[in-house]
Amino acid sequence: MTRTALLDTVEPPLIAPEKLAADPHGMFRQLRPETPVIRLAEKHYMALRAEDVIGLLTDPATRQIEGHEYVGVNEVPDGAAARFMRDVFLFANGKEHRAGRSLFARPFSLGRIRAQQGKIRAVADAIAADLPRDEPFDFVSRMAARVPAEMIARLLGLKVEDAPYFSGRVYALAQAFTPVYPRERHHEINQAAGDLFDYVEEQLADRFTTPQDDLLTALVASWRSDPAISFESLVHQVVGMIIGGVDTTRAGFAMLVALLLQHPAQWEAVKRDASLIPGAVLEALRYEPSVGSVARITVAPLTLGRVAIPAGELLRVSTMSAMRDPDLYADPDRFDIRRTDHPRLHTVFGHGPHRCIGEMLARFEMEEALAALIAHAPDIDLIAPPRMLGFGGLRQITPMMVRI
């Protein structure tokens, strides 16, 4: 990767998003040796190779796409969804990003999350014990969705019985974070954004008059003592944290269980040896990630291989492609929970200032939920596996039918 244009540069191939979405792993496998970059549309690139992807996540020639740019590129109509995207710290840089992220840095520190591990297991145990017996059911909705939703409710101080309400709206709003904005679903996305804003605004307002021993009260108290952002922005940051804490872990955990059940020897291995569980989680996150790419903007011209990319272009870095790159992983298309070649910092969580703040919460939730499932339903059978849809941004998961 260089930042000087080459005399013999070539145009990257234009790949239709729908063609890529039909078989993303197969397309990435075919394209990576041929080109380091593809083009999804005019001024819209995607980097494929692991070396480039990992470097670009922190390269000063690029930066995180900002909210107004994301709204503009995707032509999101004005409304609650657009306001949220323009404001949430995920789509910010510099002091705006630091101000939003700092609200959650202490509550989501490793020490604080590790202290919650017993509560996470208790939540997972209760859900696993309550699963239906002797009848088919959707594992995604009955367990994979409940664990992260009920845990984020407990962490923030929301009512656990509210989890179905806010999680359903999270799944709708998460559709906005894909490489191609689904304009045909904009009404649903915008309605979800408005509902989530109203819900969180009411919860925070309640803490002004009735403080509680929870994170929302602490956020309100901190904001009142130093209102570095507007109250509207505070609401948006909490909404963003709920999305991050609910949607990706739901898909990630369901896919973890599905992959293990599709590899019976490895399922039997984790049942016998709990020390294999953390490795199983890391491998599932690599093999079929719930987050497929990160959107960046080039702030200086750069060259990947022989492809020159001007400044001011949208450059998606495909963590999904990178994690199946043989230059990063040996035999990358093999699912192997005993794999020892994971990078020290798992690529699915990003790198640099925008690395996922909820990484340890997500990992502990998946680990404890898997342990709870093994304890309460060791003979679970997979009837119909789920599919992870999409090739970038937040990917969507289909139902997963099982029987205990």
C-alpha positions as a printed Julia matrix, in Angstrom:
404×3 Matrix{Float64}:
   0.0     0.0     0.0
   1.45    3.35   -1.07
   0.25    6.91   -1.35
   2.03    7.79   -4.57
   0.26    7.22   -7.85
   1.83    4.69  -10.21
   2.29    5.31  -13.92
   0.78    1.93  -14.84
  -2.31    2.04  -12.63
  -5.38    0.01  -13.59
  -9.08    0.44  -13.05
 -10.53   -1.94  -10.46
 -13.32   -4.24  -11.65
 -16.87   -3.02  -11.16
 -18.8    -5.68   -9.23
 -22.57   -5.37   -8.85
 -23.52   -5.43   -5.15
 -26.26   -7.98   -5.79
 -23.74  -10.33   -7.44
 -21.39   -9.98   -4.47
 -24.23  -10.52   -2.01
 -25.25  -13.78   -3.69
 -21.97  -15.51   -2.76
 -19.67  -13.12   -0.87
 -17.1   -15.67    0.31
 -16.86  -17.25   -3.13
 -16.56  -13.87   -4.85
 -13.92  -12.63   -2.41
 -11.96  -15.88   -2.86
 -12.03  -15.38   -6.65
 -11.28  -11.66   -6.61
  -8.53  -11.34   -3.97
  -5.74  -12.87   -6.12
  -6.81  -10.78   -9.12
  -7.18   -7.34   -7.54
  -6.72   -5.68   -4.16
  -9.7    -3.42   -4.76
 -13.1    -3.62   -6.4
 -15.54   -0.86   -7.26
 -19.17   -1.15   -6.15
 -20.31    2.09   -7.82
 -18.92    5.43   -8.92
 -16.56    6.77   -6.23
 -17.3     3.68   -4.09
 -14.44    1.21   -3.56
 -13.84   -1.88   -1.42
 -10.43   -3.17   -0.29
 -10.17   -6.97   -0.09
  -6.7    -8.1     0.99
  -5.84   -8.59    4.65
  -2.63   -6.56    4.6
  -4.41   -3.56    3.08
  -7.56   -3.92    5.19
  -5.73   -3.99    8.52
  -3.46   -1.13    7.52
  -6.28    1.06    6.21
  -8.17    0.9     9.5
  -5.51    3.17   11.02
  -3.84    4.71    7.95
  -3.91    8.55    8.17
  -4.65    8.63    4.43
  -8.16    7.49    5.4
 -10.6     8.31    8.17
 -13.9     6.98    9.42
 -16.82    8.1     7.31
 -18.76   10.86    9.08
 -22.49   10.97    9.64
 -23.33   13.7     7.15
 -21.26   11.87    4.51
 -22.97    8.56    5.23
 -26.37   10.21    4.9
 -25.3    11.97    1.71
 -23.73    8.95    0.02
 -26.79    6.83    0.79
 -29.27    9.63    0.01
 -31.09    8.98    3.27
 -34.18   11.21    3.42
 -34.32   13.71    6.27
 -35.91   12.4     9.44
 -35.11   10.5    12.63
 -32.79    8.0    10.93
 -30.77   10.71    9.2
 -30.49   12.74   12.41
 -29.23    9.68   14.26
 -26.64    8.82   11.6
 -25.34   12.4    11.49
 -24.85   12.45   15.27
 -23.87    8.99   16.57
 -20.19    8.76   17.54
 -19.68    5.7    15.34
 -19.71    8.17   12.43
 -17.48   10.83   13.95
 -13.8    11.67   14.23
 -11.59   13.73   16.48
 -13.09   15.46   19.49
 -16.67   14.6    18.53
 -15.8    10.91   18.48
 -13.85   11.15   21.73
 -16.74   12.98   23.45
 -19.26   10.3    22.53
 -16.98    7.34   23.17
 -15.78    8.68   26.54
 -19.33    8.38   27.9
 -19.03    4.59   27.76
 -15.3     4.0    28.18
 -15.42    3.28   31.91
 -18.64    1.18   32.02
 -17.34   -0.98   29.14
 -13.78   -1.37   30.41
 -12.42   -4.91   30.7
 -12.52   -4.84   34.49
 -16.13   -3.65   34.66
 -17.3    -6.15   32.06
 -15.38   -9.01   33.67
 -17.16   -8.16   36.94
 -20.46   -8.71   35.09
 -19.52  -12.19   33.88
 -21.52  -13.94   36.6
 -24.61  -11.89   35.73
 -24.13  -12.68   32.05
 -24.06  -16.39   32.85
 -27.15  -16.11   35.07
 -29.05  -14.4    32.24
 -27.94  -17.05   29.76
 -28.76  -19.9    32.15
 -32.3   -18.64   32.67
 -32.89  -18.29   28.94
 -31.39  -21.69   28.08
 -33.44  -23.41   30.79
 -36.59  -21.85   29.35
 -36.08  -23.15   25.79
 -38.88  -25.37   24.4
 -38.47  -29.12   24.51
 -39.57  -31.69   21.92
 -40.71  -29.15   19.35
 -38.94  -27.18   16.61
 -38.22  -23.52   17.36
 -36.2   -20.59   16.03
 -32.98  -20.44   18.03
 -32.26  -16.89   16.84
 -35.38  -15.43   18.45
 -35.65  -17.78   21.44
 -32.05  -17.52   22.7
 -29.53  -15.71   20.47
 -31.58  -12.5    20.46
 -32.54  -12.6    24.13
 -29.1   -12.89   25.73
 -27.58   -9.62   24.42
 -30.87   -7.69   24.63
 -31.57   -8.66   28.23
 -27.93   -8.12   29.21
 -27.72   -4.61   27.71
 -30.98   -3.83   29.51
 -29.43   -4.86   32.83
 -26.21   -2.95   32.14
 -27.95    0.28   31.21
 -30.78    0.01   33.72
 -33.64   -0.6    31.3
 -36.54   -2.88   32.16
 -35.8    -6.4    30.98
 -39.42   -6.73   29.88
 -38.75   -3.85   27.46
 -36.15   -5.92   25.6
 -38.52   -7.21   22.88
 -39.68   -3.64   22.22
 -36.29   -2.01   21.78
 -34.55   -5.02   20.2
 -37.17   -5.3    17.45
 -36.56   -1.68   16.56
 -32.8    -2.2    16.71
 -33.04   -4.94   14.07
 -35.05   -2.61   11.83
 -32.65    0.32   12.22
 -29.59   -1.92   11.74
 -30.7    -2.44    8.13
 -29.41    1.08    7.47
 -25.81    0.02    8.05
 -25.24   -1.96    4.87
 -23.15   -1.1     1.8
 -26.29   -0.28   -0.18
 -28.96    1.6     1.78
 -32.3    -0.27    1.42
 -34.44    2.68    0.33
 -37.46    0.41   -0.06
 -37.3    -0.11    3.74
 -36.68    3.5     4.66
 -40.07    4.02    6.3
 -39.46    1.04    8.6
 -35.9     2.22    9.38
 -36.98    5.79   10.03
 -39.88    4.69   12.25
 -37.53    2.49   14.27
 -35.06    5.35   14.72
 -37.84    7.63   15.96
 -39.22    5.01   18.34
 -35.79    4.29   19.81
 -35.06    7.99   20.26
 -38.37    8.53   22.08
 -37.84    5.46   24.27
 -34.3     6.41   25.33
 -35.21   10.09   25.76
 -37.98    9.08   28.18
 -35.64    6.76   30.08
 -32.98    9.45   30.48
 -35.55   12.1    31.44
 -36.82    9.8    34.19
 -33.32    9.71   35.68
 -33.39   13.49   36.14
 -36.31   13.21   38.54
 -35.86    9.64   39.83
 -32.17    8.66   39.95
 -31.44    4.95   40.11
 -28.38    2.82   40.66
 -27.72    2.24   36.97
 -25.61    3.38   34.05
 -28.28    5.7    32.63
 -28.36    7.65   35.9
 -24.56    7.88   35.85
 -24.67    9.14   32.26
 -27.24   11.8    33.14
 -25.25   12.91   36.19
 -22.06   13.12   34.15
 -23.81   15.04   31.39
 -25.35   17.53   33.83
 -21.95   18.27   35.38
 -20.26   18.67   31.99
 -22.72   18.96   29.07
 -20.07   18.65   26.36
 -22.77   17.44   23.95
 -26.44   18.33   23.6
 -29.09   16.25   25.35
 -30.34   15.12   21.92
 -26.83   13.88   21.17
 -26.7    12.05   24.49
 -29.88   10.22   23.49
 -28.35    9.31   20.12
 -25.19    7.92   21.74
 -27.24    5.67   24.04
 -29.28    4.48   21.04
 -26.03    3.7    19.25
 -24.77    1.73   22.24
 -28.0    -0.3    22.35
 -27.66   -1.14   18.65
 -24.05   -2.19   19.11
 -24.91   -4.27   22.16
 -27.91   -6.08   20.68
 -27.76   -6.75   16.95
 -24.27   -8.04   16.15
 -24.05  -10.39   19.15
 -27.44  -11.92   18.3
 -26.23  -12.89   14.83
 -22.76  -13.83   16.02
 -23.97  -16.2    18.73
 -26.54  -17.92   16.52
 -23.9   -18.49   13.86
 -21.45  -19.8    16.49
 -23.93  -22.46   17.58
 -24.89  -23.31   14.0
 -21.27  -23.76   12.94
 -20.52  -26.0    15.9
 -23.58  -28.15   15.21
 -22.53  -28.4    11.55
 -19.12  -29.66   12.72
 -20.14  -32.42   15.19
 -16.61  -33.32   16.27
 -15.97  -29.74   17.31
 -19.35  -29.52   19.07
 -18.49  -32.65   21.04
 -15.08  -31.17   21.83
 -16.47  -27.97   23.4
 -18.98  -30.03   25.37
 -16.13  -32.06   26.84
 -13.68  -29.19   27.34
 -14.92  -25.71   28.31
 -11.45  -24.27   27.74
 -12.16  -24.52   24.0
 -15.12  -22.12   24.22
 -13.19  -18.82   23.84
 -11.41  -20.16   20.75
 -14.72  -21.31   19.3
 -16.11  -17.81   19.72
 -13.11  -16.19   18.01
 -13.24  -18.69   15.14
 -16.97  -18.21   14.51
 -16.49  -14.43   14.47
 -13.78  -14.91   11.85
 -15.44  -17.56    9.74
 -18.89  -15.95    9.39
 -18.8   -12.43   10.89
 -21.86  -10.36   11.68
 -19.95   -7.21   10.66
 -18.55   -7.38    7.15
 -16.79   -4.08    6.47
 -15.91   -0.64    7.76
 -16.58    2.5     5.74
 -13.68    4.96    5.37
 -13.09    8.15    3.39
  -9.77    8.73    1.64
  -8.24   12.05    2.73
  -5.19   11.67    0.47
  -4.55    9.8    -2.78
  -3.36    6.25   -2.21
  -2.49    3.21   -4.28
  -3.34   -0.39   -3.46
  -1.43   -2.71   -5.77
  -1.85   -0.99   -9.11
  -5.17    0.64   -8.25
  -4.99    4.38   -7.58
  -7.74    5.82   -5.39
  -8.13    9.62   -5.31
  -8.78   11.63   -2.17
 -12.4    12.12   -1.15
 -13.65    8.67   -2.16
 -15.67    6.16   -0.15
 -13.43    3.17    0.59
 -14.97    0.2     2.36
 -12.41   -2.09    3.96
 -13.68   -5.65    3.92
 -12.83   -7.29    7.23
 -14.98  -10.19    6.01
 -12.68  -10.78    3.02
  -9.54  -10.2     5.1
 -10.49  -12.91    7.59
 -10.61  -15.51    4.77
  -7.33  -14.31    3.23
  -4.68  -17.09    3.15
  -2.03  -14.44    3.74
  -3.53  -13.91    7.22
  -4.91  -17.38    8.08
  -3.75  -20.87    7.17
  -6.43  -22.83    5.32
  -8.88  -19.96    5.88
 -11.98  -21.74    4.56
 -11.68  -24.38    7.29
 -13.68  -23.83   10.5
 -11.29  -24.77   13.31
 -11.95  -23.87   16.94
  -8.37  -24.89   17.84
  -6.89  -22.38   15.42
  -3.78  -20.64   16.8
  -3.16  -18.01   14.13
  -5.7   -15.36   15.18
  -4.07  -11.9    15.32
  -3.65  -10.51   18.84
  -6.4    -7.99   18.02
  -9.25   -9.81   16.28
  -9.96   -8.09   12.96
 -13.75   -8.29   13.28
 -13.68   -5.63   16.02
 -11.67   -3.15   13.95
  -8.53   -1.28   14.91
  -7.49    2.13   16.13
  -9.71    4.77   17.79
 -12.88    3.2    16.36
 -12.19   -0.35   17.6
 -15.46   -1.74   18.99
 -15.91   -0.5    22.55
 -18.19   -3.45   23.34
 -15.72   -6.16   22.24
 -15.28   -7.8    25.62
 -18.99   -7.68   26.43
 -19.79   -9.41   23.14
 -17.13  -12.07   23.67
 -18.18  -12.8    27.26
 -21.85  -12.95   26.26
 -21.13  -15.48   23.53
 -18.85  -17.53   25.78
 -21.26  -17.65   28.71
 -24.28  -18.27   26.48
 -22.52  -21.2    24.82
 -21.61  -22.64   28.24
 -25.23  -22.25   29.36
 -26.53  -23.95   26.22
 -24.17  -26.88   26.74
 -25.31  -27.18   30.35
 -29.03  -27.07   29.6
 -29.34  -28.47   26.06
 -26.28  -30.58   25.19
 -28.31  -32.69   22.72
 -29.69  -29.8    20.67
 -30.25  -30.75   17.01
 -29.96  -28.41   14.05
 -32.96  -28.73   11.72
 -32.39  -25.78    9.37
 -29.21  -23.71    9.59
 -29.31  -19.91    9.38
 -27.74  -17.84    6.61
 -25.81  -14.66    7.16
 -26.91  -12.19    4.48
 -24.88   -9.38    2.99
 -21.2    -8.67    2.4
 -20.55   -5.53    4.42
 -21.61   -3.32    7.28
 -24.04   -5.0     9.67
 -25.07   -8.31    8.13
 -28.5    -9.88    8.66
 -29.24  -13.42    9.82
 -32.13  -15.69    8.83
 -34.02  -17.94   11.28
 -32.34  -21.07   12.64
 -34.61  -24.01   13.39
 -33.53  -26.43   16.11
 -35.0   -29.05   18.42
 -34.02  -30.12   21.94
